[in-house]
């Protein structure tokens, strides 16, 4: 008797689908087995972690060894024979001279210190003012006024307005400084004014000053600086 086959009960109908599903399950199980990890609770558990004990480091106590200093050297041996030298040599005495000075030496020193120095003495404070020619017979107390008067007269006499300054309308005041030397000559003429032409004219006027009797301080001729303004004004 032959068994009857049922079309719905055909086991080979979905065999390929089951094969694929089974292969996928096997691959999944194999991957999980490979990736599976286990940890030892005794080594990495929180109960075995003690941070405080690891932080406390025991520092060994060391003792510095002090080396003793070397012993001092032995004293030199004493001489076997001591020679006695007789005190026959004469000792030279040191003579200490006094540093005090007597009255004569003091006078000499003062005379040297009071030597007159070569300095410029201003016209306003000098004892004997320079004497302008023509003021020799004037009293000593009036020589300053005579000097000023003669100086102004000399400037008016030799004054000449520069033509270039007149054409350009230049006017102003020129301050002139010069020195009456020990021999009475006029030296070191310096000018300061608004124009070079006016300064040049002022220098020409002062350079025409005559030789004077030099000024004196403590009876000695000295250099006397003097300054005077010269005014240039157009009419």
C-alpha positions as CSV (number, residue, x, y, z in Angstrom):
1,X,0.0,0.0,0.0
2,X,1.6,3.4,-1.0
3,X,1.4,6.4,1.4
4,X,-0.5,9.3,0.1
5,X,1.4,12.6,-0.2
6,X,-0.1,15.9,0.9
7,X,0.8,18.9,-1.1
8,X,0.6,21.2,2.0
9,X,2.9,18.9,4.0
10,X,5.9,19.2,1.7
11,X,8.9,19.8,3.9
12,X,11.3,20.9,1.1
13,X,9.1,23.7,0.0
14,X,10.6,26.4,2.5
15,X,13.9,24.7,3.1
16,X,16.0,27.6,1.7
17,X,14.2,30.1,4.0
18,X,14.9,28.0,7.1
19,X,18.5,27.6,6.0
20,X,19.0,31.3,5.8
21,X,17.4,31.9,9.2
22,X,19.5,29.2,10.8
23,X,22.7,30.5,9.3
24,X,21.9,34.0,10.7
25,X,21.3,32.6,14.1
26,X,24.5,30.7,14.1
27,X,26.4,33.9,13.0
28,X,24.7,35.9,15.8
29,X,25.6,33.3,18.4
30,X,29.2,33.1,17.2
31,X,29.6,36.9,17.2
32,X,28.2,37.2,20.8
33,X,30.5,34.4,21.9
34,X,33.5,36.2,20.5
35,X,32.6,39.6,22.0
36,X,31.6,38.2,25.4
37,X,33.8,39.8,28.2
38,X,34.1,38.9,31.9
39,X,35.6,40.9,34.8
40,X,37.1,39.8,38.0
41,X,35.2,41.3,40.9
42,X,38.0,40.8,43.4
43,X,40.4,43.0,41.3
44,X,38.1,45.8,40.0
45,X,35.3,45.9,42.6
46,X,34.7,49.1,44.6
47,X,35.3,47.1,47.8
48,X,38.9,46.5,46.9
49,X,39.7,50.1,45.9
50,X,41.4,52.0,48.7
51,X,42.7,55.4,47.5
52,X,43.7,56.7,50.9
53,X,46.2,54.0,51.6
54,X,47.9,54.5,48.2
55,X,48.2,58.3,48.7
56,X,50.1,58.0,52.0
57,X,53.7,57.5,51.0
58,X,56.1,56.5,53.7
59,X,59.2,58.7,53.5
60,X,62.2,57.0,55.0
61,X,63.9,58.9,57.8
62,X,67.5,59.7,56.8
63,X,70.2,61.1,59.0
64,X,72.9,63.4,57.7
65,X,76.2,62.2,58.5
66,X,78.5,65.0,59.7
67,X,82.1,64.5,58.9
68,X,84.4,65.7,61.7
69,X,86.9,68.5,60.8
70,X,90.5,67.4,60.2
71,X,92.7,67.7,63.2
72,X,94.9,70.8,63.5
73,X,98.5,70.4,62.3
74,X,101.0,69.7,65.0
75,X,103.0,72.7,66.4
76,X,106.5,73.3,65.0
77,X,109.2,71.7,67.1
78,X,111.0,74.0,69.5
79,X,114.6,74.9,68.7
80,X,117.1,72.8,70.6
81,X,119.4,75.7,71.4
82,X,118.2,79.2,72.4
83,X,120.7,81.9,71.6
84,X,120.8,84.9,73.9
85,X,121.6,88.2,72.1
86,X,123.1,91.0,74.1
87,X,121.2,94.3,73.9
88,X,124.1,96.4,72.6
89,X,122.6,97.8,69.4
90,X,121.3,101.4,69.7
91,X,117.7,101.9,68.7
92,X,116.9,105.0,66.7
93,X,114.3,107.2,68.3
94,X,111.5,108.4,66.1
95,X,111.1,112.2,66.5
96,X,107.5,113.4,66.0
97,X,107.4,117.0,65.0
98,X,104.5,119.3,65.9
99,X,102.0,120.1,63.2
100,X,101.0,123.4,64.8
101,X,101.9,126.6,62.9
102,X,103.2,129.7,64.4
103,X,102.0,133.3,63.7
104,X,104.5,133.9,60.9
105,X,103.4,130.9,58.9
106,X,99.8,131.8,59.3
107,X,100.5,135.3,57.9
108,X,102.2,133.8,54.9
109,X,99.3,131.4,54.2
110,X,96.8,134.2,54.3
111,X,98.8,136.3,51.9
112,X,98.8,133.5,49.4
113,X,95.1,132.9,49.7
114,X,94.3,136.5,49.2
115,X,96.0,136.7,45.8
116,X,93.7,138.5,43.4
117,X,91.9,136.3,40.9
118,X,91.5,137.4,37.2
119,X,87.7,137.7,37.2
120,X,85.2,140.0,35.4
121,X,83.7,142.7,37.7
122,X,80.4,144.3,36.5
123,X,80.3,148.0,35.9
124,X,77.6,148.4,38.6
125,X,79.6,147.0,41.5
126,X,83.2,147.8,40.6
127,X,85.1,150.1,43.0
128,X,86.8,152.3,40.4
129,X,84.8,152.5,37.2
130,X,86.6,152.8,33.8
131,X,87.3,156.4,33.0
132,X,86.0,157.6,29.6
133,X,88.3,160.2,27.9
134,X,87.3,163.6,29.2
135,X,86.2,162.3,32.7
136,X,89.6,162.3,34.3
137,X,89.1,165.5,36.3
138,X,85.6,164.5,37.5
139,X,85.2,163.5,41.1
140,X,85.2,159.7,41.8
141,X,81.6,159.7,42.9
142,X,80.5,161.3,39.6
143,X,82.5,159.2,37.2
144,X,79.7,156.7,36.5
145,X,77.3,159.5,35.4
146,X,80.1,161.0,33.3
147,X,80.8,157.6,31.7
148,X,77.1,157.2,30.7
149,X,76.9,160.7,29.4
150,X,80.1,160.3,27.2
151,X,78.8,156.9,26.0
152,X,75.5,158.4,24.8
153,X,77.2,161.3,23.2
154,X,79.5,158.9,21.3
155,X,76.5,156.9,20.0
156,X,74.6,160.0,18.8
157,X,77.7,161.3,17.1
158,X,78.5,158.1,15.2
159,X,74.9,156.9,14.6
160,X,73.9,156.2,11.0
161,X,70.7,154.4,10.0
162,X,71.3,151.6,7.5
163,X,69.8,152.4,4.1
164,X,68.6,148.8,3.6
165,X,66.8,148.8,6.9
166,X,65.1,152.2,6.0
167,X,63.9,150.8,2.7
168,X,62.5,147.7,4.3
169,X,61.0,149.7,7.2
170,X,63.0,147.7,9.8
171,X,63.4,149.3,13.3
172,X,63.9,148.1,16.8
173,X,66.4,148.0,19.7
174,X,69.8,146.3,19.5
175,X,71.4,145.2,22.8
176,X,75.2,145.5,22.7
177,X,77.5,143.8,25.2
178,X,81.3,144.4,25.3
179,X,84.2,144.2,27.7
180,X,86.6,147.0,28.7
181,X,89.9,145.0,29.1
182,X,92.7,145.6,31.6
183,X,94.5,147.8,29.1
184,X,91.3,149.9,28.4
185,X,90.6,148.5,25.0
186,X,87.1,147.4,23.8
187,X,86.9,143.7,23.2
188,X,84.3,140.8,22.9
189,X,81.5,142.9,21.2
190,X,78.3,141.0,21.0
191,X,74.9,142.1,19.6
192,X,71.3,140.9,19.8
193,X,68.6,142.7,17.7
194,X,65.7,142.3,15.3
195,X,67.9,142.6,12.1
196,X,71.4,141.8,11.0
197,X,71.9,145.2,9.4
198,X,71.0,147.0,12.7
199,X,73.3,144.7,14.6
200,X,76.1,145.4,12.2
201,X,75.6,149.2,12.6
202,X,75.6,148.8,16.4
203,X,78.9,146.9,16.3
204,X,80.4,149.6,14.1
205,X,79.5,152.3,16.6
206,X,80.9,150.5,19.6
207,X,84.1,149.5,17.8
208,X,84.8,153.3,17.4
209,X,85.0,153.8,21.2
210,X,88.3,155.3,22.3
211,X,90.7,153.6,24.6
212,X,89.8,154.2,28.3
213,X,91.5,154.1,31.7
214,X,90.7,150.5,32.9
215,X,88.5,149.9,35.9
216,X,90.1,148.8,39.1
217,X,89.1,146.5,41.9
218,X,91.2,146.6,45.2
219,X,93.7,148.8,43.3
220,X,94.2,146.3,40.5
221,X,93.1,146.6,36.8
222,X,90.3,144.2,35.9
223,X,88.0,143.3,33.0
224,X,84.7,145.2,33.2
225,X,81.7,144.0,31.2
226,X,79.3,146.7,30.0
227,X,76.0,146.6,28.1
228,X,73.9,149.3,26.5
229,X,70.8,149.3,24.2
230,X,70.9,151.2,20.9
231,X,67.4,152.1,19.5
232,X,66.8,152.4,15.8
233,X,63.6,154.3,15.1
234,X,62.3,155.6,11.8
235,X,61.1,159.2,11.7
